[in-house]
């Protein structure tokens, strides 16, 4: 399954960790929305190879990190989808 996933916080990251251990590319479709202020979350994301999109010291829960990060992901996708190629923009490759 390749449904994009934003992990939000320590508990979600910990829940996804077994998948990473069971299959080397198990989290290839996953981004870490943020690193929380909870102890160990930064180390867990490093072990999973998931750099956080945001580091705001949050520990609120309720998906607050993902709510903020999803806008970054959407903006990046929009930029990528609408960006002109060098040829379309008339930019020389020299």
Secondary structure, DSSP 8 states (H G I E B T S, - for coil): ----EEEEHHHHHHHHHHHHHH-TTTTTTEEEEE--SSTTHHHHHHHHT--EEE-------TTHHHHHHHHHHHHHHHHHHH---HHHHT----
